[in-house]
Amino acid sequence: MLSIAFRSCSTICTSSRTPIGIRTFASTVKAFKMRVVPVLVSADNYAYLLIDEPTRKAAVVDVLDVEKVQAVADKEGVSIVAGITTHHHQDHSGGNKTLVRNVPNIIPVYGGFDVPAKTHLVEDGGEFTIGDNIHVRCLATPCHTKDSICFHATDTSIKSQSGGVFTGDTLFLGGCGRFFEGTAEQMHASLSKLATLPDDTVVYNGHEYTAGNVAFAKTIEPENPAIDRLFKLAQENKVTTGLSTIGDEKEWNVFMRLDKVAIMKATGAEEPGAVMNKLRELKNNFRG
């Protein structure tokens, strides 16, 4: 399968209400020094290049197929100087050993305690930099796996810019990951932590699951107009990563809206952990 890279758009999207194009930190605006290039490495699996424009250095997030990611890096004219892994599942970490072996000099590979071939163990609140301008903060979000880490990246040259967050399989557009190694209470806590990021923080998730997520959401909260916006977004875009923000997710993601009357009614529960648990059960069995 050919790798697909989505370059930065010439129009910067300033409103979380009406996403336009892939929301990267566009190199066409010289003030921005950070750029994100998604790379589709399988049918629905995303890796990302997190690029520091002035130095032409990049980190690869969740590398699975090193060859495909390297081809995009070569096309972009950037050098891969780090690996970032959101969790240990093979479709997110499977390229780590090859990445380290293929790079002439040993590069840092950041990840949680179960991530293979990591060189730098990261924990909640950890920080590191890519190039000269990109600051990355680690947010522990256990549940999908115990070692799940989300990475919030910001451009240090633009203090007012909220950056983007790489959420792996914790937060999807309109959904969340399965509770493979954790509990409903942990997922609620993890999504609540992500909800504290600035509303205009762009979401870069691990898989293209939006169409299925919005179909499920419409059965849970059918009168929510924000879900209609997400439905339209999914219809108009085969690739939706980078088209949502944390603010959007708080409006249309039922897994981040546990206190809403319609969602409590649909689940027959009121306590957040119980609502989350029932929502996940319903989603697991959803065939719409």
Disulfide bonds with the S-S distance in Angstrom:
none
